[in-house]
Amino acid sequence: MTHVPSPIKPATPTVESELKRLATLPIVELRLRYRELLRSDPPKAFGPDLLRRSIAQQIQEKACGRLSRSTQRLLDQLVKSMAAKPSGQLVLPRRIKPGSELVRTWKGKSYRVVVQQDGFAFDGQIYASLSEIASLIAGTNWNGPRFFGLRSNAGKGAADGR
């Protein structure tokens, strides 16, 4: 089942005032509010800061909706990436929509690929990945997204036949 994200809803004045009020609540009241919203006791290790964050997330989710599964997965991947390489640069993957046309010139000839819902159309056939097509064109293994300019080539000194 594909999840279609709903448009982002602006926070209402009620939500805004409730979020602001969290900053002034003592821990006893934060624990009560946590129980009301999450229908369970807060973890004993949660201090005021984590309680406020958890409560704020619940308030916003009730008012605006939850993140889509794909967005949550992306955020989880970014967190793992930053944990593994804290000083590294975060790079968001590009998303290409069905109907988009990718054009690559290789050794003086232009090649066109059309993004489909179920793969990539090239030369009258559907391929599961861009890497398959890039390898066909170049005659050697290539990372398809890099070959078609969807990823940077930073730090690589590969000759690309342009």
Salt bridges, closest charged atoms under 4 A:
GLU18 OE2 - ARG33 NH2 2.23
GLU36 OE1 - ARG33 NH1 2.84
ASP41 OD1 - ARG35 NE 2.58
ASP49 OD2 - ARG53 NE 2.94
GLU61 OE1 - ARG66 NE 3.28
GLU101 OE1 - ARG112 NH1 3.06
ASP160 OD2 - ARG162 NE 3.04
